[in-house]
């Protein structure tokens, strides 16, 4: 079983940038699909973006496309979420999720392994 630990959250002003990390332990991300989700207070968890293990494919929600970038470093068993041009509406708890699958997915149910999340707060 893989354990996921997010880091890099914090407080940033609107227009600023932040990079989140999702590190695997227990086992590697080999052959895993990884996705980022976020949940704002009082709202349901929503899909942000996903990446396959090789890094050859990424897909993003329309709300973050062009501002957020997902990448991976297999030598460190880490997936990153680079967030640029942050807006107050990006404020949420960001969680990474993973599962050993051959295709990416935007569905919460597709992922069996979840981190505990890291808080991102964007001030106006």
Phi, psi and omega in degrees: 000137181265139173252138183243135180230119177269151175206167175104357179290167180166195180257131181217150178281153177306137183092350181275184183231156179206144176240121177263149178238146174232109184254139180262144172219165184089313172202168184278171175278008185307126180068015179264148166263137181237140179225155173249136174234162176218154180220116176272158179305130178076005181239161176285155176295137182232152180288140177247306181187168182212160180213143174274171188297320181289343184081006183281345182227130172226154179212140186230152171293150181301329184293339183240353183302132182090345179247325182252148178222130176259137176217168179221155175230097186293333179292339179249002183051048185225139173244140184244150171236104177272122184244117179244163179049049185294144180240156177305327179289353173279352180300124183183170167272123182258130181235144171259151181221151183213155173200151178277100182211161183266350179232151176279164182207149174265358186271135177301322184293346181282348187242127182262342184243129185226143169277174182272351174096157176225137185280131172241123179237125181247118181269152180274000000 
